């Protein structure tokens, strides 16, 4: 089991529990849609998604999904 969450200076997401099957890019898109997009909308300009280099974070479909949804990453 893994726990995923997002935080900023003034906002935080709900905790998301990822079962033992692990995090893949399809599940990560679900998490981004449920948690990151609302935070992006609340924060507005200057929003920057910081993530590590885990495969689900760097998969081609994730990079494309983020680019199409105007989410800047670091």
N, C-alpha and C positions, 0 to 999 in steps of 0.2 A: 504494500500500500504506500502511496505517496500523497503528500498534501501540497496543493498549489494555492497561492494567494498573491494578490497584488497590493502594493502600498505606495503612497506618495506623501508629501508633506501634509496634505490636507484631506486626503481620501484614502479609503481602503476598500478592497473587494471582499466579498464573502469568501470563506475558505471552501475550496473544492477538493474533494477526496477522489483520488484516482486509484482504482482497484489494482490488484496485483498483476493484471494483464499489462499494465504499464501505460505510458503516455505515447500515443502515436500522433501523426500529424492531423488525422481526422478528428480525434478527440480534442487536440489542441485548438483546432478551429472552433469547435463547440465552446470551449472555455473562453477563447478570445471574444466570440460573439456575445456570450452571456455576461462576461465580466469586464473585459478591456474596453469594448466599444462604449458602454455606458460611462465608464470613467473618462474615456477620451472626450465624450460629449460634455461632461461636467467641467473638465479642466480646460478644454478648448485649445487655443494656440499655445504652442510650446510643449504640448504633450510629447513625451518620448518614451517609448516602450523599451526597457532594458531587459535583456534576457541573456542567458548563457548560451554556449554553443552546443547544447544537447541536440541530437538529430531532429527531434520534433520541432525545435525552434528554427532550424536552418534548412529544413526540407524545401525543395523548390516550390511545392504548392503553398507552403506557408509564406514564403517570401512574396510570391505572386498575390496571395490573398491580402497580405498587409499592404502591399503597394496599391492594389485596386481600391482599398478602403482608406487610403491616405494616412496610414499609421507609420510614423517614423520610428525606426529602431536604432539601437546603438549596440 
